[in-house]
Amino acid sequence: MPDPTAGRGSRLPAEPVPRSLQDRLVDVLRDVRYPAERWEIIAGATTRGADALTACHLARLPYRTYTDLDAVLTGVFGRRPVTPPGPVEPA
């Protein structure tokens, strides 16, 4: 007969929370040294384990030198990405 206490308190693995493309880009480009050429950005993202969708977006970047991560994000999104507002502090 199975032990009734076995498995108590154990939980099913949590479903991974989907991360936005912007969050994934920031994560895989964290170690890139800027200014960086397009190939350096793609190589850095590959080294950090970029998923296929993120790599696809980086492959579409225009050929140029990127001064910083914001410039890369602008290249990917065609504009500066909108960062969700943080908590509002009382005046």
Order of alpha helices (4+ residues) and beta strands (2+ residues): alpha-beta-alpha-alpha-beta-alpha
